Amino acid sequence: MAADEHHEVYAPDQLKPGNRKRGQKGAIISAAIMLLYFWGNQQGKTEMLWLALIAVGLIAVVIGDAILRRNGLRAND
């Protein structure tokens, strides 16, 4: 074996596929719960801005993943 060869090392958990549908549902439910806190007891708008940005980010990741899978750019589990 040559000295310049490189083999990637993976843990067994990295090769195990996850449950994509459960992850998508979890992200959507988390975003919905974050948006429920809009009617909380915040005095400033900073908390609302962060909650909205994180919720929109979660939804964007779910939509982006669905688009990439539909176009064949990500492997379907």
FENLINSUL-V193922 format. One record per run of one state. SS is the DSSP state (H for helix, E for strand, L for the rest). FROM is the first residue (numbers start at 1). LEN is the number of residues. If there is no record, write none. Layout:
# FENLINSUL-V193922
ss->SS from->FROM len->LEN
ss->SS from->FROM len->LEN
This chain:
# FENLINSUL-V193922
ss->L from->1 len->11
ss->H from->12 len->4
ss->L from->16 len->4
ss->H from->20 len->20
ss->L from->40 len->6
ss->H from->46 len->25
ss->L from->71 len->7
